[in-house]
Amino acid sequence: MRDEKLLSEMGARLTQKRKSLSLSQEELAAMADVTAQMISTAERGEKALRPENLLKISRALGTSTDYLLTGEILPPNTATLEQKLRLIPPQYLPLVECVVDACIKLK
């Protein structure tokens, strides 16, 4: 019974996150390179996701596996921030640096 509750809660978080990004199950499946059936089954809490598929889905949603599994939002580590910085076009990096400097000053 406990496993069913965990799967159901994870499915609810998956659904909520997908909908908050205005994605259909098919769109998320394509982004994560999994099947829409897998997304549907996971959202209904009927079947556990394999670790590699959970990781693909969490990355496609821009969230952590911890959040999908437990609902906990952990503070980002520097590796995550470094990955995100690589995605920013070079012309915006000075602006990002200003934001970081402003955050440091708030401390």
C-alpha positions as CSV (number, residue, x, y, z in Angstrom):
1,M,0.0,0.0,0.0
2,R,2.9,2.4,0.8
3,D,4.4,2.0,-2.7
4,E,1.0,2.8,-4.3
5,K,0.9,6.1,-2.3
6,L,4.4,7.0,-3.2
7,L,3.7,6.4,-6.9
8,S,0.5,8.3,-6.8
9,E,2.1,11.3,-5.1
10,M,5.0,11.2,-7.6
11,G,2.5,11.0,-10.4
12,A,0.7,14.1,-9.1
13,R,3.9,16.1,-8.9
14,L,4.8,15.0,-12.4
15,T,1.4,16.1,-13.7
16,Q,1.5,19.4,-11.9
17,K,5.0,20.2,-13.2
18,R,4.1,19.2,-16.7
19,K,0.9,21.3,-16.7
20,S,2.7,24.3,-15.2
21,L,4.9,24.3,-18.2
22,S,1.9,24.0,-20.5
23,L,3.2,20.7,-22.0
24,S,1.1,17.8,-23.2
25,Q,2.1,14.3,-22.3
26,E,3.2,13.8,-25.9
27,E,5.3,17.0,-25.8
28,L,7.0,15.9,-22.6
29,A,7.6,12.4,-23.9
30,A,9.3,13.8,-27.0
31,M,11.5,16.1,-24.9
32,A,12.5,13.3,-22.6
33,D,12.8,10.7,-25.4
34,V,10.3,8.3,-23.7
35,T,6.9,7.2,-24.8
36,A,3.7,9.2,-24.0
37,Q,2.3,5.9,-22.6
38,M,5.1,5.9,-20.0
39,I,4.3,9.5,-19.0
40,S,0.6,8.6,-18.7
41,T,1.3,5.5,-16.6
42,A,3.6,7.4,-14.3
43,E,1.2,10.3,-13.9
44,R,-1.5,7.9,-12.9
45,G,0.8,6.3,-10.4
46,E,0.4,2.8,-11.9
47,K,4.0,2.0,-12.6
48,A,7.4,3.1,-11.3
49,L,9.8,4.8,-13.6
50,R,13.2,3.3,-14.3
51,P,16.0,5.5,-12.9
52,E,17.2,6.5,-16.4
53,N,13.7,7.5,-17.5
54,L,13.1,9.4,-14.3
55,L,16.3,11.4,-14.9
56,K,15.3,12.1,-18.5
57,I,11.9,13.3,-17.5
58,S,13.2,15.5,-14.6
59,R,15.7,17.1,-17.0
60,A,13.0,17.8,-19.6
61,L,10.9,19.4,-16.9
62,G,13.8,21.4,-15.5
63,T,13.3,20.0,-12.0
64,S,15.2,17.6,-9.8
65,T,14.5,13.9,-9.4
66,D,14.3,14.6,-5.6
67,Y,11.3,16.9,-6.2
68,L,9.5,14.3,-8.4
69,L,10.2,11.4,-6.0
70,T,9.7,13.2,-2.7
71,G,8.3,16.6,-3.2
72,E,11.5,18.1,-1.6
73,I,13.0,21.1,-3.3
74,L,16.7,21.0,-2.5
75,P,18.9,24.1,-3.0
76,P,20.7,24.0,-6.3
77,N,24.3,23.1,-6.3
78,T,27.0,24.9,-8.2
79,A,27.2,22.2,-10.8
80,T,23.5,22.8,-11.7
81,L,24.1,26.5,-11.9
82,E,27.2,26.0,-14.0
83,Q,25.2,23.9,-16.5
84,K,22.6,26.6,-16.7
85,L,25.2,29.3,-17.3
86,R,26.5,27.4,-20.3
87,L,23.1,27.8,-21.9
88,I,23.1,31.6,-21.6
89,P,24.1,33.5,-24.8
90,P,27.5,35.3,-24.2
91,Q,26.0,38.7,-24.6
92,Y,23.8,38.2,-21.5
93,L,26.6,37.0,-19.2
94,P,27.5,40.6,-18.0
95,L,23.8,41.0,-16.9
96,V,23.9,37.6,-15.1
97,E,27.1,38.7,-13.3
98,C,25.4,41.9,-12.2
99,V,22.5,39.9,-10.8
100,V,24.9,37.6,-8.9
101,D,26.8,40.6,-7.5
102,A,23.5,42.1,-6.3
103,C,22.5,38.9,-4.6
104,I,25.9,38.8,-2.9
105,K,25.4,42.3,-1.6
106,L,22.0,41.3,-0.1
107,K,23.8,38.8,2.1
